[in-house]
Amino acid sequence: MKASKSNDDDGVSSTFKALVQTADRKFARVRDVPPAHGRASPTSHYFHKVFKAHMRLWKFQQENRARLVEAGLQRWEIGEIASRIGQLYFAQYMRTSEMRFLFEAYIFYEAILSRGYFKGSGVGKDLGVRYKELRFYARFLMVAVILSRADMVAALMEAFKAALDDCKATFKETNFREWKLVYHEISRFTKADTVSLNVRPLRYSPMIDSHPDSAQSVARFHAKKILKFQDALLTSYHRNEVKFSELTMDTFRMLQCLEWEPSGSFHQKRPVKPYENGSKNDYSVTSGFIEMNLAMDTTDSSLPPNPKKAVLYRPSVTHLLATMATICEELPADNVMLIYLSASGKDNQSNLHQTDSSGGSRVSSKKASSESSHEECSSMPEAHLGEKSNSLYRDGSCLWLGPKGNGSYNKLYPGDLIPFTRKPLFIIIDSDNSHAFKVLHGAERGETAGLLLSPLKSMFKNTSSSDTRNGSQFTFFLTAPLLAFYQLVGLSLSDLDMDVHTEAEKILSAAFAEWEVLLCTSTNLDLVWAQVLSDPFIRRLILRFIFCRSVLSQSCTPQDAEQYLPICLPHLLPSLSPNWPAVQSKIIQLAKHLKVSHLFNNGP
């Protein structure tokens, strides 16, 4: 009998090892594969295989936990499997934007933390396990930040810092410089992310962002052509911008802005009880059990699916265009694609124009070759474009998507976007060179694109608020308009009485409701805007653009308007221009309420 039991245990152990090897092998295949964006993404096939392998492994350890522990299975090995599954769920969320995958990742990560899988005797002196623990904290922090779990973020930051300090003390000969940089990066990001972790969500909440006064107008709104919004591409590149892993602050805010705020029991904030050293928690055989598909009870089936978002971290221009082409190729005829680009337009390179011996200006051969290649690759030969085409690839009319020193490799020109205008596009350019992209209007190749172009300069009434490394001001207005207003006038949410802030929210909500009625009842609204106005995400962006433009218009002098005002092409209604009473009066009302009306042109 003993021999039989021993054989059974050996069989369980060998089966477990085989499952681990299979899961590791499949995981290695997809770990470094960049996500392909599109409805027919080939990575979905690979993901399904690796996920299935890990689910089989997870189920096997649940069913045979006691025997595996007797055979020497360590708690951190269970934690590593759970962490991998959480990582796979998060990767699938980034590919599909489905919140259920994000919830599942959170559930697995929270179980690892609460059960202390990376704690215990002997673990602290194993460097390999400590690296796994640090990676776990970093990954869980990303999920908690995106889900706006401020309590969990605070607990994880404390646990991460304690683990890192302990590692440095225990392994004195090991350099933890990279992990210190990771912790510093996370610290900067969470300090800058004062919005999603402290106030109303950036995501679209039907309870907050739907305006009862304009609901009937929205419901009755009809246009000859209605476009659906299901695909977006988001990317940003700025020197020294705040980021966390591969999410910059700007793309993070836009990512959340284009999602529905989830409901359900998950968001009834449960108290965080992280594992503490020395605690006497009961880790029995059943502690290896983590309930699958709990997220199904936390999603709201009444909400439509989130738009699918391709979030690219510092892509090369060719990668950006390839991704854009993939999405456009599969874009249904009745859909619109949102493109968000946040980048500097300043030439960070050494001068491409060199002065010849006669004092004139000549173009370097490197630049000439670059521009020649643009003309050869373009589907619009120079002879057929007319005078306007001269600025589509003009030097200085581009966005920089990378550091200096790579020639035109990192330059994105307005003309690079022209081939994609065969499909409906809603384009947001946030840059100090955004106005160079005005030339897209009228140069499209099939569908007129909607353009929201940022100011060339940010405006701050208080110089202490002018650190744009924490995110662009224009993007801030599009994703958190009231807090962007506070930043502009030098106010801080922490300095305001909550009743004052609540009333300010009501004033802004009433303004949006009034402007929404004007948009939805207008008979002369340009078709470009009319065909996307029924989508709540795009409608909210348009309303916030109107607010941003009016606030900045009343903050600057007419001679500075070209630098400090955003641009909308095609133009919106004259009745929603910055100086129109229906718009101007709301800005004045908000400024008076916050006692900052003296900072505006119409102030006392």
C-alpha positions in Angstrom: 0.0 0.0 0.0 2.8 2.4 0.9 4.5 1.6 -2.4 1.3 2.2 -4.3 0.8 5.6 -2.5 4.4 6.5 -3.2 3.9 5.7 -6.9 0.8 7.8 -7.0 2.7 10.7 -5.4 5.5 10.3 -7.9 2.9 10.3 -10.7 1.3 13.5 -9.4 4.6 15.2 -9.0 5.9 14.2 -12.5 2.6 15.3 -14.1 2.8 18.6 -12.3 6.4 19.2 -13.5 5.3 18.3 -17.1 2.4 20.8 -16.9 4.8 23.5 -15.5 7.3 22.9 -18.4 4.5 23.1 -21.0 3.1 26.3 -19.5 6.5 27.8 -19.3 7.3 26.9 -22.9 4.0 28.4 -24.2 4.4 31.5 -22.0 7.9 32.1 -23.4 6.5 32.1 -26.9 4.0 34.9 -26.3 5.9 37.0 -23.6 7.9 39.0 -26.1 5.4 39.0 -29.0 4.2 42.5 -29.5 0.4 42.6 -29.5 -1.1 42.8 -33.0 -4.0 45.1 -33.1 -7.0 44.3 -35.2 -10.1 42.2 -35.0 -8.3 39.2 -36.5 -5.2 39.5 -34.3 -3.0 36.4 -34.6 -1.9 36.8 -31.0 -5.4 35.7 -29.9 -4.6 32.2 -31.0 -1.3 32.1 -29.0 -3.0 33.7 -26.0 -5.7 31.0 -26.0 -3.1 28.2 -26.0 -0.9 29.7 -23.2 -3.9 30.5 -21.1 -5.3 27.1 -21.5 -2.0 25.5 -20.4 -1.9 27.7 -17.3 -5.5 27.0 -16.5 -4.8 23.2 -16.7 -1.8 23.7 -14.4 -3.8 25.7 -12.0 -6.6 23.3 -11.8 -4.2 20.4 -11.3 -2.5 22.0 -8.3 -5.9 22.8 -6.8 -7.0 19.2 -7.0 -3.7 17.7 -5.9 -2.5 20.4 -3.5 -1.9 18.1 -0.4 0.2 15.6 -2.4 2.2 18.3 -4.1 3.0 20.0 -0.8 4.2 16.7 0.6 6.4 16.3 -2.4 8.0 19.7 -1.7 5.9 22.2 -3.6 6.6 25.7 -2.2 4.1 28.4 -1.6 5.9 30.8 -3.9 5.5 28.3 -6.8 1.8 28.6 -6.4 2.2 32.4 -6.3 4.2 32.3 -9.5 1.5 30.4 -11.3 -1.2 32.8 -10.1 1.0 35.7 -11.0 1.4 34.4 -14.5 -2.3 34.0 -14.9 -2.9 37.5 -13.7 -0.3 38.7 -16.2 -2.1 36.9 -19.0 -5.4 38.4 -18.0 -3.9 41.9 -18.0 -2.3 41.4 -21.4 -5.6 40.3 -22.8 -7.3 43.4 -21.3 -4.8 45.6 -23.0 -5.5 43.8 -26.3 -9.3 43.8 -26.1 -10.2 46.6 -23.6 -12.6 44.1 -21.9 -12.9 45.0 -18.2 -13.6 41.4 -17.2 -10.0 40.5 -18.0 -8.8 43.3 -15.8 -11.0 42.2 -12.9 -9.8 38.6 -13.2 -6.2 39.9 -13.1 -7.0 41.8 -9.9 -8.6 38.8 -8.3 -5.6 36.6 -8.8 -3.1 39.3 -7.7 -5.2 40.2 -4.6 -5.2 36.5 -3.6 -1.4 36.3 -3.9 -1.1 39.3 -1.7 -3.6 38.4 1.0 -2.3 34.8 1.2 1.4 35.8 1.3 2.5 33.4 -1.4 5.8 35.1 -1.7 6.4 35.1 2.1 7.5 32.5 4.5 10.6 30.8 6.0 13.5 30.4 3.6 12.0 32.6 0.9 13.6 35.8 2.0 17.1 34.5 1.2 16.3 33.2 -2.3 17.2 36.0 -4.7 15.3 34.5 -7.6 12.1 34.4 -5.5 12.6 37.9 -4.4 12.8 39.1 -8.0 9.5 37.3 -8.6 8.0 39.1 -5.6 9.1 42.5 -6.9 7.7 41.8 -10.3 4.4 40.8 -8.7 4.2 44.1 -6.9 4.9 46.1 -10.0 2.3 44.2 -12.1 -0.4 44.4 -9.4 0.2 48.1 -9.0 -0.5 48.6 -12.7 -3.8 46.8 -12.4 -4.8 48.6 -9.2 -3.9 52.0 -10.7 -6.0 51.4 -13.8 -8.9 50.2 -11.6 -8.5 53.4 -9.5 -8.1 51.3 -6.3 -6.4 54.0 -4.2 -6.5 52.0 -1.0 -4.8 49.0 -2.7 -2.3 51.3 -4.5 -1.2 52.8 -1.1 -0.8 49.3 0.4 1.1 48.0 -2.5 3.5 50.9 -2.6 4.3 50.4 1.1 4.8 46.6 0.6 6.9 47.2 -2.6 9.1 49.6 -0.7 9.5 47.3 2.3 10.4 44.3 0.0 12.9 46.4 -2.0 14.6 47.7 1.2 14.8 44.2 2.6 16.3 42.9 -0.6 19.0 45.6 -0.6 19.8 44.7 3.0 19.8 41.0 2.5 21.7 40.9 -0.8 24.3 43.6 -0.3 26.4 42.5 -3.2 23.5 42.7 -5.7 22.7 45.9 -7.5 19.0 46.7 -7.3 19.4 49.9 -9.4 16.8 48.9 -12.0 14.3 48.1 -9.3 14.9 51.4 -7.6 14.2 53.1 -10.9 11.0 51.1 -11.2 9.9 52.2 -7.7 10.8 55.8 -8.5 8.8 55.6 -11.7 5.7 54.2 -10.0 6.0 56.8 -7.2 6.1 59.7 -9.7 3.1 58.2 -11.6 0.9 57.7 -8.6 1.7 61.2 -7.3 0.9 62.7 -10.7 -2.3 60.6 -11.0 -4.3 62.7 -8.5 -7.4 62.4 -10.6 -8.4 58.7 -10.9 -7.2 57.8 -7.4 -8.9 60.6 -5.5 -12.0 62.1 -7.3 -14.6 61.1 -9.8 -13.6 58.5 -12.3 -12.1 59.4 -15.7 -14.2 56.6 -17.2 -17.6 57.4 -18.6 -20.2 57.0 -15.8 -23.9 57.0 -16.9 -24.7 58.3 -13.5 -22.4 61.3 -13.8 -21.7 62.0 -17.4 -25.2 61.6 -18.8 -27.2 64.9 -18.5 -30.9 64.4 -17.8 -31.7 67.9 -19.3 -30.3 66.9 -22.7 -31.3 63.2 -22.7 -34.4 63.8 -24.9 -32.4 65.8 -27.4 -29.8 63.1 -27.6 -32.4 60.4 -28.0 -34.2 62.3 -30.8 -31.0 63.2 -32.6 -30.9 61.9 -36.1 -28.3 62.4 -38.9 -28.2 61.1 -42.4 -25.2 59.0 -41.5 -24.3 57.6 -38.1 -20.9 56.2 -37.3 -20.0 53.8 -34.5 -16.9 54.2 -32.4 -15.2 50.9 -31.6 -11.5 51.4 -32.4 -8.9 53.9 -31.1 -5.1 54.3 -31.3 -3.3 56.1 -28.5 0.3 57.1 -28.3 2.5 59.8 -26.8 6.2 60.7 -26.7 7.7 63.5 -24.6 11.1 63.7 -23.0 11.0 63.0 -19.2 7.2 62.4 -19.3 5.7 60.6 -16.3 5.0 57.0 -17.1 4.5 53.7 -15.5 5.8 50.7 -17.5 4.5 51.4 -21.0 1.7 53.8 -20.0 2.5 57.5 -20.1 0.2 59.8 -18.1 -1.4 61.2 -21.3 -2.2 57.8 -22.8 -3.3 56.5 -19.4 -5.8 59.4 -19.1 -7.1 58.8 -22.6 -7.3 55.1 -22.1 -9.6 55.6 -19.1 -11.6 58.3 -20.7 -12.6 55.9 -23.5 -14.0 53.3 -21.2 -17.3 52.7 -19.2 -17.0 53.0 -15.5 -17.8 49.5 -14.2 -20.3 48.7 -11.5 -21.1 45.7 -9.4 -19.9 44.4 -6.1 -16.2 44.7 -7.1 -16.4 48.4 -6.7 -17.8 48.3 -3.2 -14.4 49.0 -1.7 -13.4 46.1 0.5 -10.9 46.9 3.1 -7.3 46.0 2.1 -5.7 43.5 4.4 -2.2 42.8 3.1 -0.1 40.0 4.4 2.1 41.0 7.4 5.3 39.3 8.4 4.8 37.1 11.5 1.0 36.8 11.1 -0.6 33.5 12.0 -2.7 33.1 8.9 -4.1 29.6 8.2 -2.7 28.5 4.8 -4.5 25.2 4.5 -4.8 23.0 1.5 -7.8 25.1 0.3 -5.7 28.3 0.2 -4.6 27.2 -3.3 -8.1 27.8 -4.5 -8.9 31.0 -6.3 -12.4 31.3 -7.7 -12.5 31.7 -11.5 -14.8 34.0 -13.3 -15.7 36.1 -10.3 -15.5 39.1 -12.5 -18.7 38.0 -14.3 -20.6 39.2 -11.2 -18.9 42.6 -11.3 -19.6 43.7 -14.8 -22.8 45.6 -15.9 -24.4 43.7 -18.8 -26.4 46.8 -19.6 -23.2 48.7 -20.7 -21.9 48.4 -24.2 -18.4 47.0 -24.7 -15.5 49.4 -24.4 -13.9 50.6 -27.6 -10.9 48.6 -28.5 -7.7 50.6 -27.9 -4.2 50.1 -29.4 -1.9 51.8 -26.8 1.5 52.1 -28.3 4.5 53.0 -26.1 7.0 55.2 -28.0 6.5 53.5 -31.3 8.6 54.2 -34.4 6.8 56.0 -37.1 6.7 52.8 -39.2 5.2 50.8 -36.3 2.6 53.5 -35.7 1.6 53.6 -39.4 1.6 49.8 -39.6 -0.8 49.5 -36.6 -3.0 52.3 -38.0 -3.1 50.5 -41.4 -4.1 47.2 -39.7 -7.0 48.8 -37.8 -8.2 50.8 -40.8 -8.1 47.7 -43.1 -10.5 45.9 -40.8 -12.6 49.0 -39.9 -16.3 48.4 -40.9 -17.8 50.9 -43.3 -20.1 52.4 -40.6 -17.3 52.9 -38.0 -15.0 55.8 -37.1 -11.4 55.4 -35.8 -10.1 57.7 -33.1 -6.4 58.6 -33.4 -4.8 60.3 -30.4 -1.2 61.6 -30.8 0.6 63.4 -28.1 4.2 64.5 -28.9 6.5 67.4 -29.2 6.9 69.1 -32.5 10.1 70.8 -31.7 13.2 69.8 -33.7 15.4 68.2 -31.2 18.0 67.3 -33.8 21.2 69.0 -34.8 20.5 71.5 -37.6 19.6 69.8 -40.8 20.0 73.0 -42.7 23.6 73.9 -43.2 24.9 77.2 -44.4 27.0 77.0 -47.6 30.0 79.2 -48.4 27.9 81.8 -50.1 25.8 82.3 -47.0 22.7 80.7 -48.4 20.8 77.7 -47.0 21.1 74.2 -48.4 19.4 71.1 -47.3 21.6 68.2 -46.1 21.7 65.1 -48.3 20.2 63.1 -45.4 17.1 65.3 -45.2 16.8 65.5 -49.0 16.9 61.7 -49.2 14.3 61.5 -46.4 11.9 63.8 -48.1 12.4 62.1 -51.4 11.5 58.8 -49.9 8.3 60.3 -48.4 7.3 61.5 -51.9 8.0 58.2 -53.5 6.1 56.2 -50.9 3.1 58.5 -50.8 0.1 57.7 -52.8 -0.3 61.4 -53.7 2.3 62.5 -56.2 3.4 66.2 -55.9 2.0 67.1 -59.2 -1.5 66.2 -58.3 -1.7 67.7 -54.8 -1.5 71.4 -55.6 0.0 74.0 -53.5 -1.4 72.7 -50.2 0.8 69.5 -50.5 3.9 71.6 -49.9 3.2 71.7 -46.2 2.2 68.0 -45.8 5.8 67.0 -45.6 7.5 70.3 -44.8 10.4 70.2 -42.4 9.2 71.5 -39.1 5.6 70.5 -39.6 6.0 67.1 -37.9 5.7 65.4 -34.6 8.7 63.8 -33.0 8.0 60.2 -31.8 11.5 59.5 -30.6 14.8 61.1 -29.5 17.1 63.1 -31.7 19.7 61.7 -33.9 17.7 59.3 -36.0 17.0 61.6 -38.9 13.4 61.5 -40.2 12.9 58.0 -38.7 11.1 59.5 -35.8 9.2 62.3 -37.7 5.5 61.9 -38.3 4.3 64.3 -40.9 0.7 65.4 -41.6 1.0 63.7 -45.0 1.7 60.4 -43.3 -2.0 60.3 -42.2 -3.5 61.1 -45.6 -3.8 57.5 -46.9 -5.9 56.6 -43.9 -8.5 59.3 -44.6 -10.2 56.9 -46.9 -11.9 55.8 -43.7 -13.7 58.0 -41.2 -11.2 59.4 -38.7 -11.5 61.4 -35.5 -8.0 62.8 -34.9 -6.7 64.5 -31.7 -3.2 66.1 -31.9 -1.8 67.3 -28.6 1.5 69.1 -29.5 3.3 72.4 -29.5 3.2 71.9 -33.3 -0.4 70.7 -33.6 -1.5 73.5 -35.9 0.7 72.1 -38.6 -1.8 69.4 -39.0 -4.5 71.9 -40.1 -3.4 71.0 -43.7 -5.1 67.7 -43.3 -8.5 69.4 -43.6 -9.4 69.5 -47.3 -6.6 67.1 -48.3 -8.4 63.9 -47.3 -8.8 61.0 -49.7 -12.4 59.9 -49.2 -13.7 60.9 -45.8 -13.4 64.3 -44.1 -11.6 63.8 -40.9 -12.6 65.5 -37.6 -9.7 67.3 -36.1 -9.1 68.5 -32.5 -5.8 70.3 -32.3 -4.3 71.5 -29.1 -2.9 75.0 -28.4 0.7 75.5 -29.3 1.5 76.6 -25.7 0.0 75.7 -22.3 -1.4 78.5 -20.1 -1.1 78.7 -16.4 -2.1 81.6 -14.1 0.2 80.1 -11.4 3.7 79.2 -12.5 3.9 76.5 -9.8 1.3 74.6 -11.8 3.2 74.7 -15.1 5.0 71.4 -14.9 3.7 69.6 -18.1 5.8 66.5 -17.4 2.8 65.4 -15.3 0.7 65.3 -18.5 -0.5 67.7 -21.2 -2.9 70.5 -20.3 -5.0 69.9 -23.4 -5.4 66.2 -22.7 -6.2 67.1 -19.1 -9.0 69.3 -20.2 -10.4 66.4 -22.4 -10.2 63.9 -19.6 -10.7 65.8 -16.4 -12.0 69.3 -17.4 -12.7 70.7 -13.9 -9.4 69.7 -12.5 -7.7 71.1 -15.6 -9.5 74.4 -14.8 -8.2 74.2 -11.3 -4.7 73.7 -12.5 -4.9 76.6 -14.9 -6.0 79.1 -12.2 -3.7 77.7 -9.6 -6.2 76.0 -7.4 -5.8 72.6 -5.8 -8.5 70.2 -5.1 -7.1 69.5 -1.6 -7.4 73.2 -0.8 -11.1 73.4 -1.7 -14.1 72.7 0.5 -15.9 69.7 -0.8 -19.1 71.6 -1.1 -17.4 74.2 -3.3 -16.1 71.4 -5.5 -19.5 69.7 -5.7 -21.2 72.9 -6.8 -18.5 73.5 -9.4 -19.2 70.1 -10.8 -22.9 71.0 -11.0 -22.1 74.2 -12.8 -20.0 72.4 -15.4 -22.5 69.6 -15.8 -25.3 72.1 -16.4 -23.1 73.8 -19.1 -22.4 70.5 -20.8 -26.2 69.7 -20.8 -27.0 73.0 -22.4 -24.3 72.7 -25.0 -25.4 69.2 -25.7 -28.9 70.3 -26.6 -27.5 73.0 -29.0 -25.4 70.3 -30.7 -28.1 67.7 -31.0 -30.9 70.1 -32.1 -28.8 72.0 -34.7 -29.8 71.6 -38.3 -26.5 73.1 -39.7 -24.0 71.1 -37.7 -21.2 69.8 -40.1 -21.8 66.2 -41.1 -18.3 65.2 -39.7 -19.6 66.0 -36.2 -23.2 65.0 -36.7 -22.3 61.5 -37.8 -20.3 60.8 -34.5 -22.4 62.8 -32.1 -24.5 59.9 -31.0 -21.5 58.2 -29.5 -21.2 59.2 -25.8 -17.4 59.1 -25.7 -16.9 61.3 -28.7 -19.8 63.6 -27.7 -18.2 64.1 -24.3 -14.8 64.9 -25.9 -16.5 67.5 -28.1 -18.2 69.1 -25.1 -15.0 69.2 -23.2 -13.2 70.7 -26.2 -15.8 73.5 -26.2 -15.2 74.1 -22.5 -11.4 74.1 -22.9 -11.4 76.5 -25.9 -13.7 79.0 -24.1 -11.7 78.9 -20.8 -8.5 79.6 -22.7 -10.1 82.2 -24.9 -11.2 84.2 -21.9 -7.8 83.8 -20.3 -5.6 85.2 -23.1 -5.4 88.4 -25.1 -6.6 88.4 -28.7 -3.0 88.8 -30.0 -2.0 85.6 -28.2 -5.0 83.6 -29.4 -3.1 81.8 -32.2 -0.7 80.3 -29.6 -3.0 79.6 -26.7 -6.3 78.4 -28.4 -7.1 74.9 -29.7 -8.5 74.4 -33.1 -11.5 72.4 -34.3 -11.9 71.4 -38.0 -14.4 71.4 -39.5 -15.7 74.3 -37.4 -18.4 73.7 -34.8 -21.6 75.8 -34.5 -21.1 79.6 -34.2 -23.5 79.4 -31.2 -20.8 77.3 -29.4 -17.9 79.7 -30.1 -16.0 81.0 -27.1 -17.6 84.5 -27.1 -21.2 83.3 -27.6 -23.3 84.1 -24.5 -24.4 80.5 -23.9 -20.8 79.5 -23.6 -19.2 82.5 -22.1 -21.7 82.9 -19.3 -21.0 79.4 -18.0 -17.2 80.1 -17.7 -18.0 83.4 -15.9 -20.3 81.6 -13.5 -17.7 78.9 -12.7 -15.0 81.5 -12.2 -17.1 83.6 -9.9 -18.1 80.5 -7.9 -14.4 79.7 -7.4 -13.5 83.4 -6.7 -11.1 83.5 -9.6 -13.0 85.7 -12.0 -10.3 88.4 -11.8 -8.1 86.0 -13.8 -10.4 86.2 -16.8 -11.0 88.8 -19.4 -14.6 89.4 -18.3 -13.7 89.5 -14.6 -14.0 92.5 -12.3 
